[in-house]
Amino acid sequence: MCEYVLPKKKRRCKMLVKRGNRFCGEHSIHDENNTDRVVCPNDGKHTILKSELEMHLKKCNSRIIEAEYIKVDANSIRGETKFTDKIDRRATEEEIREVVHKIWKCYETDVKERLIIEQKTNELVEKNIKENPDLGETKKKHLVQISSILGHIESAGVLPTTSTSCMFELGAGKGQLAYWISKAAPNGRFILMDRSGSRNKFDNAALRERPELVMKRYRCSIEHMDLSKIEELKNSTEILAVCKHFCGSATDAGIRSLMNSGLQFNAALLVPCCHHKSRFAEYGGHEFLKKWEMSDEASFSALRYLASFATNGAPETEVSEGWKSIHSPLELGRRAKAILEIGRAIWLESVGFETKVIEYVPPEVSPENLLILALKRVC
């Protein structure tokens, strides 16, 4: 068995090794006698044989391709962070303790009254759930989330129902959200973007079911995407931007991409996730954090760290020490996430949107259960 210890899992790699070797092929880079394998220049998470490097760079999923709509770091502050870089710095115990009190007071004073708890449904998605009782728990939870997201889009009156209206999905992944939106609004246009390829995509299924559907996918990281060069967006009279579980600072880059485009986005429905991966320089809601003296790097590190307790599954214990004895870590995590989303909502308000921050499903369905609904303000 390979001797490499996986840093996150804190255990040895389970891959088999060749007789006489200490490491498997992927981890042979760590062998002092290695001369054959190198780290991929595009993504430090994987390695490649030296002899195959030139060919690999032409097809690597992490490469930045050459295209008119690619403008490197167009929507980021400090530029895209490599996979191998750490997420800024870790907060100290003292910094965390100081921010715990600010989070509690900020939530009670400025966040609680703005946070709306409202789960909606969509008839098409609910019918699918009812007709498929054998759906696995995970698949069902995804559909429950999509049902509520689509319900909020319908209630806001921003479905792309005409041939000149368009939905733009950031971080589309397998495209399941776009698939269901297209079923509810088959006459609209649908543009999807994601940084890497994905197998068994729902957009393929959507086009099989309705060949005349206008749906196109672009492969690009949102940090590098110049939306003003996307013809389908340029030629649309109304554009709805959506994302579901857009990770960390990708949400901030996504909001910047809308601002930088010069296009008429009339609405956005954003469901961010992984707040613990947000970066201090990239986060766009600092104006709100300034009010509560949490816009410095130390406080932001603590806020980001505490947000992870809403999703990390750590059990609540009666006996706690340090900052955990002040308030429930789970509740602090949920409040930290809400604060970060209110900050982003206020940022969107500063550029002409009216916003709501909504808990669109219960935490039992998904702990990443906040969405920002932004509607362009009518002058």
C-alpha positions as CSV (number, residue, x, y, z in Angstrom):
1,M,0.0,0.0,0.0
2,C,1.2,3.6,-0.8
3,E,3.0,5.3,2.1
4,Y,1.7,8.8,1.3
5,V,-0.4,10.3,4.1
6,L,-3.4,12.2,2.8
7,P,-3.3,15.6,4.7
8,K,-7.1,16.1,5.0
9,K,-8.0,12.5,5.8
10,K,-5.0,12.0,8.0
11,R,-4.5,8.4,6.7
12,R,-2.4,6.6,4.2
13,C,-3.4,6.4,0.5
14,K,-5.0,3.1,-0.2
15,M,-3.7,2.7,-3.8
16,L,-1.5,-0.3,-4.6
17,V,2.2,0.2,-5.5
18,K,4.6,-1.7,-7.8
19,R,6.9,-4.2,-6.1
20,G,9.9,-2.4,-4.6
21,N,8.2,1.1,-4.6
22,R,7.0,3.1,-1.6
23,F,4.4,5.2,-3.4
24,C,1.6,4.7,-6.0
25,G,1.9,6.4,-9.4
26,E,0.1,9.6,-8.4
27,H,2.2,10.0,-5.2
28,S,5.5,8.9,-6.6
29,I,6.4,12.6,-6.8
30,H,7.2,12.3,-3.1
31,D,9.8,9.6,-3.6
32,E,13.3,11.1,-3.3
33,N,14.4,9.0,-6.2
34,N,11.6,10.1,-8.5
35,T,12.7,11.5,-11.9
36,D,9.7,10.6,-14.0
37,R,6.7,12.4,-12.5
38,V,6.0,16.2,-12.0
39,V,3.3,18.3,-10.6
40,C,0.9,19.7,-13.1
41,P,1.6,23.4,-13.7
42,N,-2.1,24.1,-14.0
43,D,-3.3,22.4,-10.8
44,G,-1.0,21.2,-8.0
45,K,-3.6,18.6,-6.9
46,H,-2.5,16.2,-9.6
47,T,0.7,14.9,-11.2
48,I,1.8,13.8,-14.6
49,L,4.6,11.8,-16.2
50,K,7.3,14.1,-17.7
51,S,7.0,12.3,-21.0
52,E,3.3,13.1,-21.2
53,L,3.4,16.7,-19.9
54,E,3.2,18.4,-23.3
55,M,0.1,16.4,-24.4
56,H,-1.5,16.7,-20.9
57,L,-1.3,20.5,-20.9
58,K,-3.4,20.6,-24.1
59,K,-6.3,18.7,-22.5
60,C,-5.9,19.4,-18.7
61,N,-9.3,20.4,-17.2
62,S,-7.6,23.1,-15.2
63,R,-6.0,24.9,-18.1
64,I,-7.1,28.4,-19.1
65,I,-8.2,28.0,-22.7
66,E,-7.8,30.7,-25.4
67,A,-11.2,32.3,-26.3
68,E,-12.6,35.7,-26.9
69,Y,-14.6,35.6,-23.6
70,I,-11.5,34.7,-21.5
71,K,-9.9,37.6,-19.8
72,V,-7.5,36.4,-17.1
73,D,-8.5,37.6,-13.5
74,A,-11.1,40.0,-15.0
75,N,-13.4,39.5,-12.0
76,S,-11.0,38.9,-9.1
77,I,-9.1,41.3,-6.9
78,R,-5.8,39.5,-6.4
79,G,-6.1,36.9,-9.1
80,E,-7.3,33.3,-9.0
81,T,-5.8,31.3,-6.2
82,K,-4.0,28.1,-7.1
83,F,-5.5,24.9,-5.7
84,T,-2.4,24.3,-3.5
85,D,-2.6,27.7,-1.7
86,K,-4.0,27.8,1.8
87,I,-7.2,29.8,2.5
88,D,-5.6,33.0,3.9
89,R,-4.6,32.5,7.6
90,R,-6.1,30.8,10.6
91,A,-7.6,33.0,13.3
92,T,-6.1,32.7,16.8
93,E,-8.2,31.7,19.8
94,E,-8.2,35.3,21.1
95,E,-9.4,36.6,17.7
96,I,-12.2,34.1,17.6
97,R,-13.3,34.9,21.1
98,E,-13.5,38.6,20.3
99,V,-15.5,38.0,17.1
100,V,-18.0,35.6,18.8
101,H,-19.5,38.5,20.7
102,K,-19.7,40.7,17.6
103,I,-21.4,38.0,15.6
104,W,-24.1,37.5,18.3
105,K,-24.8,41.2,18.6
106,C,-24.6,41.9,14.8
107,Y,-27.1,39.1,14.1
108,E,-29.6,40.3,16.8
109,T,-29.3,43.9,15.7
110,D,-29.0,44.0,11.9
111,V,-29.4,40.5,10.5
112,K,-32.3,38.8,12.3
113,E,-34.9,41.3,11.1
114,R,-33.7,41.0,7.5
115,L,-33.6,37.3,7.2
116,I,-36.7,35.8,5.7
117,I,-37.6,32.1,6.2
118,E,-39.7,31.0,3.2
119,Q,-39.6,27.7,1.4
120,K,-41.4,27.6,-1.9
121,T,-42.2,24.8,-4.3
122,N,-42.5,24.3,-8.1
123,E,-45.2,22.1,-9.5
124,L,-43.0,20.3,-12.0
125,V,-40.3,19.4,-9.6
126,E,-42.8,18.4,-6.9
127,K,-44.6,16.1,-9.4
128,N,-41.2,14.5,-10.2
129,I,-40.5,13.9,-6.5
130,K,-43.9,12.4,-6.0
131,E,-43.7,10.1,-9.0
132,N,-40.3,8.8,-8.0
133,P,-40.7,7.5,-4.4
134,D,-37.5,5.4,-4.6
135,L,-35.2,8.5,-5.1
136,G,-32.2,8.3,-2.8
137,E,-32.1,10.8,0.1
138,T,-29.4,12.9,-1.5
139,K,-31.1,13.2,-4.9
140,K,-34.4,14.0,-3.2
141,K,-32.8,16.8,-1.1
142,H,-31.3,18.3,-4.3
143,L,-34.7,18.3,-5.9
144,V,-36.3,19.9,-2.8
145,Q,-33.8,22.7,-3.0
146,I,-34.3,23.2,-6.8
147,S,-38.1,23.2,-6.2
148,S,-37.8,26.1,-3.7
149,I,-35.3,28.0,-5.9
150,L,-37.5,27.7,-8.9
151,G,-40.5,28.7,-6.8
152,H,-38.7,31.9,-5.7
153,I,-37.8,32.7,-9.3
154,E,-41.4,32.3,-10.4
155,S,-42.7,34.4,-7.5
156,A,-40.3,37.2,-8.4
157,G,-41.6,37.1,-12.0
158,V,-38.1,36.7,-13.5
159,L,-38.4,33.4,-15.3
160,P,-36.8,33.7,-18.8
161,T,-40.1,32.9,-20.6
162,T,-39.4,34.7,-24.0
163,S,-36.9,34.1,-26.8
164,T,-35.1,37.3,-25.9
165,S,-34.8,36.5,-22.2
166,C,-31.9,34.5,-20.8
167,M,-30.8,32.5,-17.8
168,F,-27.1,32.5,-17.0
169,E,-25.9,29.9,-14.5
170,L,-22.6,30.3,-12.7
171,G,-20.8,27.1,-11.6
172,A,-23.4,24.9,-13.4
173,G,-21.8,21.6,-12.5
174,K,-24.0,18.9,-14.0
175,G,-26.6,21.5,-15.0
176,Q,-29.6,20.1,-12.9
177,L,-30.8,23.6,-11.9
178,A,-30.8,24.9,-15.5
179,Y,-32.5,21.7,-16.6
180,W,-35.5,22.3,-14.4
181,I,-35.6,26.0,-15.1
182,S,-35.7,25.2,-18.8
183,K,-38.6,22.9,-18.3
184,A,-40.5,25.7,-16.6
185,A,-39.6,28.2,-19.3
186,P,-38.9,26.3,-22.5
187,N,-38.9,29.4,-24.7
188,G,-36.0,31.2,-23.0
189,R,-32.3,31.0,-23.6
190,F,-30.0,29.1,-21.2
191,I,-26.2,29.8,-20.9
192,L,-24.2,27.7,-18.4
193,M,-20.6,28.1,-17.3
194,D,-18.4,25.9,-15.2
195,R,-14.6,25.7,-14.7
196,S,-14.3,22.0,-15.6
197,G,-16.0,19.4,-17.7
198,S,-18.7,17.2,-16.2
199,R,-20.1,13.8,-17.2
200,N,-23.7,12.9,-17.5
201,K,-24.7,16.5,-17.8
202,F,-28.4,17.4,-17.5
203,D,-28.1,19.9,-20.3
204,N,-27.6,16.9,-22.6
205,A,-30.8,15.5,-21.3
206,A,-32.6,18.8,-21.8
207,L,-31.5,19.0,-25.4
208,R,-32.5,15.4,-26.1
209,E,-36.0,16.0,-24.7
210,R,-36.3,19.4,-26.6
211,P,-33.9,19.7,-29.5
212,E,-35.1,23.2,-30.3
213,L,-34.1,24.4,-26.8
214,V,-31.4,27.2,-26.8
215,M,-28.9,26.0,-24.3
216,K,-25.1,26.3,-24.4
217,R,-22.3,25.6,-22.0
218,Y,-19.0,27.5,-21.7
219,R,-16.0,26.0,-19.9
220,C,-14.3,28.7,-17.9
221,S,-13.6,29.8,-14.3
222,I,-15.8,32.8,-13.5
223,E,-12.7,34.8,-12.4
224,H,-11.7,34.9,-16.0
225,M,-15.0,35.2,-17.9
226,D,-15.8,38.4,-19.8
227,L,-19.6,38.2,-20.1
228,S,-19.7,41.1,-22.5
229,K,-18.2,38.8,-25.1
230,I,-21.0,36.2,-24.8
231,E,-23.3,36.7,-27.8
232,E,-26.3,35.0,-26.2
233,L,-26.1,37.4,-23.3
234,K,-25.4,40.5,-25.4
235,N,-28.5,39.9,-27.5
236,S,-30.9,39.4,-24.5
237,T,-33.3,42.0,-23.3
238,E,-33.6,40.4,-19.8
239,I,-31.0,38.3,-18.0
240,L,-31.4,36.2,-14.8
241,A,-28.2,35.1,-13.2
242,V,-28.4,32.0,-11.0
243,C,-26.1,29.8,-9.0
244,K,-26.6,26.9,-6.6
245,H,-23.9,26.1,-4.1
246,F,-21.3,28.4,-5.7
247,C,-18.2,27.8,-3.6
248,G,-16.4,30.4,-1.4
249,S,-15.1,33.5,-3.2
250,A,-16.5,32.3,-6.5
251,T,-19.7,34.0,-5.5
252,D,-17.9,37.3,-5.1
253,A,-16.2,36.9,-8.5
254,G,-19.6,36.0,-9.9
255,I,-21.2,39.2,-8.6
256,R,-18.2,41.2,-10.0
257,S,-18.7,39.5,-13.4
258,L,-22.3,40.9,-13.5
259,M,-21.1,44.3,-12.6
260,N,-18.2,44.3,-15.1
261,S,-20.3,43.1,-18.0
262,G,-22.2,46.2,-18.9
263,L,-25.1,44.0,-19.6
264,Q,-28.7,44.4,-18.4
265,F,-29.0,41.8,-15.6
266,N,-32.5,42.4,-14.3
267,A,-32.3,39.8,-11.5
268,A,-30.0,37.4,-9.7
269,L,-30.7,34.4,-7.4
270,L,-27.5,33.3,-5.7
271,V,-27.1,30.3,-3.4
272,P,-23.5,30.5,-2.1
273,C,-21.8,27.8,-0.1
274,C,-18.5,27.0,1.6
275,H,-18.2,30.3,3.4
276,H,-15.1,28.9,5.2
277,K,-13.3,29.1,1.8
278,S,-14.1,32.8,1.3
279,R,-11.0,35.0,0.9
280,F,-10.5,38.3,2.7
281,A,-9.4,40.2,-0.4
282,E,-12.1,38.8,-2.7
283,Y,-15.1,39.2,-0.4
284,G,-17.4,42.0,-1.5
285,G,-19.4,42.8,1.6
286,H,-16.8,44.6,3.6
287,E,-18.9,47.8,4.0
288,F,-21.4,46.0,6.2
289,L,-18.6,44.3,8.2
290,K,-16.9,47.7,8.8
291,K,-20.0,48.7,10.8
292,W,-19.3,45.9,13.2
293,E,-15.5,46.2,13.2
294,M,-15.1,42.8,11.4
295,S,-13.6,44.0,8.1
296,D,-10.0,43.5,9.2
297,E,-8.2,40.3,8.1
298,A,-8.0,38.9,11.6
299,S,-11.8,39.3,12.3
300,F,-12.6,38.0,8.8
301,S,-10.5,34.9,9.4
302,A,-12.4,34.3,12.7
303,L,-15.8,34.9,11.0
304,R,-14.9,32.5,8.2
305,Y,-13.7,29.8,10.6
306,L,-16.8,30.1,12.7
307,A,-19.0,29.7,9.6
308,S,-17.6,26.2,9.1
309,F,-19.4,25.0,12.3
310,A,-22.8,25.3,10.5
311,T,-21.7,22.5,8.1
312,N,-18.9,20.5,9.6
313,G,-21.2,18.1,11.5
314,A,-19.4,18.5,14.8
315,P,-21.6,17.3,17.7
316,E,-22.9,19.8,20.2
317,T,-21.6,19.0,23.7
318,E,-22.8,20.2,27.1
319,V,-19.2,20.7,28.4
320,S,-17.3,23.2,26.3
321,E,-14.1,25.2,26.8
322,G,-12.8,28.5,25.5
323,W,-15.0,30.4,23.0
324,K,-17.3,27.3,22.6
325,S,-18.5,27.9,26.1
326,I,-19.9,31.4,25.2
327,H,-22.5,30.3,22.6
328,S,-23.4,27.2,20.6
329,P,-20.8,26.7,17.8
330,L,-23.6,25.4,15.5
331,E,-25.7,28.6,16.0
332,L,-22.6,30.8,15.7
333,G,-21.8,29.1,12.4
334,R,-25.3,29.8,11.1
335,R,-25.2,33.4,12.2
336,A,-21.7,33.9,10.6
337,K,-23.1,32.6,7.3
338,A,-26.1,34.9,7.5
339,I,-23.8,37.9,8.3
340,L,-21.6,37.2,5.2
341,E,-24.7,37.0,3.0
342,I,-26.2,40.2,4.3
343,G,-22.9,41.8,3.5
344,R,-23.1,40.6,-0.1
345,A,-26.8,41.7,-0.3
346,I,-25.8,45.2,0.8
347,W,-23.0,45.2,-1.8
348,L,-25.6,44.4,-4.5
349,E,-27.9,47.2,-3.2
350,S,-25.0,49.6,-3.7
351,V,-25.1,48.9,-7.5
352,G,-28.8,49.2,-8.0
353,F,-30.5,46.1,-6.8
354,E,-33.2,45.5,-4.3
355,T,-32.3,42.4,-2.2
356,K,-33.7,39.8,0.1
357,V,-31.8,37.1,2.0
358,I,-33.9,34.0,2.4
359,E,-33.6,30.7,4.2
360,Y,-35.1,28.8,1.3
361,V,-35.0,25.3,2.8
362,P,-34.6,24.0,6.4
363,P,-31.1,23.1,7.7
364,E,-32.1,19.5,7.7
365,V,-32.4,19.6,3.9
366,S,-29.1,21.5,3.5
367,P,-27.0,23.5,6.0
368,E,-26.1,25.7,3.0
369,N,-29.7,27.1,2.9
370,L,-29.4,30.8,2.3
371,L,-30.1,32.5,-1.0
372,I,-29.8,36.1,-2.1
373,L,-32.6,37.3,-4.4
374,A,-31.6,40.5,-6.2
375,L,-34.0,42.5,-8.4
376,K,-32.8,45.4,-10.5
377,R,-34.2,48.6,-9.0
378,V,-36.6,50.4,-11.3
379,C,-35.8,54.1,-11.5
